[in-house]
Amino acid sequence: MITQMTNKSFTFAILSIFAMLTLMSFASAATLTNQNPTTFLTTSGSHTLTIDVTGTASEVVTLSLPDITQDGKTIDFTVAPSVTIVATGVAQSITISYTVPTDFVFNYGKTYSTILTATAASGNTSQTFSFPVTNPTKYTDNGDLSITIDDLSVKNGFGKDDDWFPLDDVNAKIVVENSGTDKIKNIVVEWGLYDQNTGKFVMKEKESDFNLNDGDDKTLNIPFKLDEVNKFDNSDTYVFYAWATGEDEAHSDDKTSTYDSASINMINDESDFVVLGNIQISDSVSCGDDVHITADVWNIGTDDQDKVYVIISESTLGINQKVSIGDISSFDNGILDATIKIPQDAESEKNYVLKLSVYGEDGLYQNDYDDSKSQSDVWFKVSGTCSAPVTIAASLQSEARTGQELKVKTTITNTDSKAGNFTLDLSGYSSWAELVNVNKTSFTVNAGASQDVIITFKVNDDASGSQNFNIGLQEGTKTFSQQVSVPLTQSSGFSLSGITGLFTSGNKLIWAIGALNAILILVIIIVAVKVVRKK
């Protein structure tokens, strides 16, 4: 037992000594400090950089620094092969000389670096030196050509100024000027959005070339859409670059290039936000058409979303359709694929707007940035000749009072030359009333004949103001719709209100008689007063 303990103690002592020697060797390694300047320069020509080498004893430190080669072009580095450290903690300055060839191209987004290695008896150390590539252009600037990002603005979407959301439509206003003494030709403007986190361009484009005489300038308005949604989940800091390259006649047609940049804050940290992109719908449709609508439903929030759906609505056409999308992971998308029916009685040559609203389990999506709701408006035009072979009229059969039953008579007239089989459907009333009864929902109407339908609602106690509901008819594949407006009054009051819409009122005679009676009573009172005064 004692022997085992002795062996363990001896082993522990040996390991402790070994660890101490290891730590001492790291602590005694040479160090590289006080770099001046802090980075290498990318401009062509010869440059120098100084650095201090410090050791922990009098020793010789061996140095090595490899060259950088690209496309057969080499940046040559020169450094003393060794340096002698005279005492512990005493720094020895060394100079690094390097030459950048005039035709060496620093490609933007690529890292150019080399490693200085210091080897000594006390230990080894190293330091990486890099060339900062902040200029996206490949050519030097001779000062004659200038480019300015004059304005960046969000034209459609949820962002503004330099705060952008994925899927925003952005416009860049860029001004290029020739401030030299001669013509600059074949000027090409390039631009792109650069992700500082990944070191890559999210998007990069080139515009058509042009020429500029001395003193002239050109303004470019460049629209673009941030539709590479899945590339925007890496960071929120981006840079918009614009650069121009041209052949300057004042410098023997040598190429000159210049650039400008603007920092962009990408809003991609919303927890719950789902929006629509790439909405497709036919610009012009006809009455009675089935219209196909597609869109990408993007979750641009950081949290996964469940039970996403879209409501497609247009009140004057009686369109109110729910389309289920399902679950969507963060920075992923679902697909909206729906068909809506344009009523046969839509107004011809009129522009309509569909509202597409995106909902989740907690209701309509809106962002935290400025509380904007996830709703998109889509315009389309109804073309051709629209003539409905049926008319829908409505009239009150009772007073429209809160908390009471409301009866509406609907008269359907078949103006076609043949009989029609119709199905009646009601919508748009659930927020202010409950449907009690419809005495007929399916019926046949002969050519030129009419059919009355009695609709009974129970008006909610808290309903108020003017309320609407839609009367829809379907005949085969054709649909017809009429919106009806009902002005409500409180049950405690008296009202002469009727209902409005594209229909006729059946109570005009009753109100006319009432008004005549009121006038007669007023005349009697005036006559009676005059008689009393004469007496």
BELPE-V781041 format. One line per field, one symbol per residue. phi: phi as a letter, one per 30 degrees, with the letter a starting at -180 (. if undefined). psi: psi as a letter, one per 30 degrees, with the letter a starting at -180 (. if undefined). burial: b if it has 24 or more other ideal C-beta (glycine too) atoms within 12 Angstrom, else e. A space follows every 50 residues. Layout:
phi->???
psi->???
burial->???
This chain:
phi->.ddddddddddddddddddddddddddcddbcbhdbddbdccddkcbbbc accbccadaccccbbddcbbhicbcdcbbedabccdadicdbdbcccbbc ddcdcdddjcccbbcdcccbddkcbabccbcdcccddcbdccjdcbbbdd abbddakccahccbceidccbccbccbccdcbdcchdcccaaccdddcib ddbabbcddacbdeidbbccccdacdcdedcccdaccbbccbbbbbccdd bhiddbbbbbbbdbcddbcddbabbcbhdbaddbbceidcccbbadcccc cdcdcchdbbccbaddcicabcbdcjdbdehbbcbcbbbccdedcdddhc dcbdccccbbdcjddbdddbidddbbcbcacdciccbddbcbbbbdcadc cdibdbcbcccccccddbdbccbcbcaicddbacdcabdbcbacbdeicb bcbcccccdddcdaiccbbcccbbbiccbbbbdccbdcbdddccbcdbcb kdacdcceddddddddddddddddddddddddddd
psi->eeeeeeeeeeeeeeeeeeeeeeeeeefglllklhkjlfllkfklakllkl kkkkagljlkkkkkjllkkkhgkkjkkkkkflkkkflkfkkjklkkklkj lfgkjjkkfkkjllkkkkklefllllkkkljjjfjflflljgffklkkje kkkjekafalcgjkkkgkjkkkjkkkkjgaglkklhkkkllljkjfefgl kekklklklllklkfllkkkjjklkifieffggelgjlkkkkkkkljjff hhgkkkkllllkkkjkjggkejjklklhkkkkekllkglkkkkllkjkjg lfkkkkhklkkkkjefggkjkkjkeakklkhllakkjlklkklfglkkhk klkkkjkklafgakkllfeggkkikkkkklkjlakkjkgkkjlkkkflki kkglkkkkkkjkkjglgllkjkkkkklgfffflkkekjfkfklkklkfll kkkkkkljkkegllaklllkjkkkjbfkkkkkkkkjjllkfflkkgkall ailkkggeeeeeeeeeeeeeeeeeeeeeeeeeee.
burial->eeeeeeeeeeeeeeeeeeeeeeeeeeebbbbbeebeeeebbbeeeebebe bbbbbbbebebbbebeebeeeeeebebebbeebebeeeeeebebebebeb eeebbbebeeebebebbbbbebbbbbbebbbebebbbbbbbbebbbbbbe ebbbebbbbeebbbbbbbbbbbbbbbbbbbebbbbebbbbbbbbbbeeeb bbbebebeeeebeeebebebebebbbbbbebbbeeebbbbbbbbbbbbbe eeeebbbbbbbbebbbbbbbebbbbbbebebeeebbbbbebebbbbbbbb beeebeebbbbbbbebbbbbbebebeebebbbbbbbebebbbbbbbeeee ebebbbbbbbeeebbbbebeebbbbbebebbbeeebebbbbbbbbbbbbb bbebbbbbbbbbbbebeeebebbbbbbbbeebbebeebeeeebebeeeee bbbbbbbbbeeebeeebbbbbbbbbeebbbbbbbbbbbbeeeeeeebbbe bebebebeeeeeeeeeeeeeeeeeeeeeeeeeeee
